[in-house]
Amino acid sequence: MALEAILLWAVIGLIAGWLASAVVGGGYGLIGDIVVGVVGAFLGGFILRALGTGAPFGGLAGTIFVAFIGAVVLLLILRVIHSSTVRRV
């Protein structure tokens, strides 16, 4: 994989992860937002494919949108998992 592709994945992940953490709340820092955004890109692509649709628009903006949708879903899942493992006193 070329360095340019890795940097593009990182930038898309950062933007999508940051936007998702701004919407859902609670961020994981710079590296965490990149990871959430990249994993969210895979999750968003899987979700939209399962629904029989794709990105509503093309190009880089469409890729960021799909990654954002997946990152929001991922953060919501992480929040549910975290809240179920933390005991409330």
N, C-alpha and C positions, 0 to 999 in steps of 0.2 A: 504494500500500500504506500502510495506516495505521501510525502510530507504535507503537500497541499490538501489532500483528502482528509488526513488526520486533523489538520487545522480547521478545515471546514466543518467536520463533525463536531469538534470542540466548540466552535463558534455557534453552530446551530443548537448544540446541547446547552450552552450557556444561556443563550437567549430564551429558549423554550423553558429551561429549568427556572430561570429568574422570573419569567412571566407567570409560570405556574405557581411558584412560591409566593408571588405577590397576590395572586388571586385566591389561593387556598390558605395562605398564611404559613408562617414558619419556614425558614429557609435552612439550608445545610451548608452555607458558605459557598465560595467560588467553585471549589472542586466538586462539592456535593451537588450543586446546581447543574454542573456539566454532566455528571453521572446521571442525575435524574432526567435531564433532557435527552441524553443519548438513549438511555433505557426507555424513556417515554416515546422516543421516535419509533423504536421497534414495537412497543405496545400499541401506540396509536395506529401504526400501519396494520397491525394484526386486527385491531378493533374495527377499523374502517373497512378492511377487506372482508371481515366476517359479516358486516352490515351490507355488503355488496356495493359499496361506494368507495370513493377515493378522495383525494384532496379537492376541495371546492374550487381551487385555482392552482395554476401551475407555477413552476419556478421555485426559487428559494423561499418565497413567502408561503407557498403551499407546503413545503417541507417543514418549515418552522411551525406552521399551523398544526400539522399532523403530530409533530413532536410535542407541541404544547398540549394538545388533547390527551395524548398518552401520558405526559408528565403530570397533568392534573389528576388523572385516574390513578397513577402510581402514588402520588402524594396522599390521596384519599385512602388508598389501601394501606399505606404505611401508617397513617394516622389511626385507622381502625385497629391495626395490629398492635401499635404502641399503646393505645388506650386500653386494649383488652389484657395486655401483659402487666400494666401498672396497677397495683392495688390501690384502691381508694380507701382512705381511712375515715 
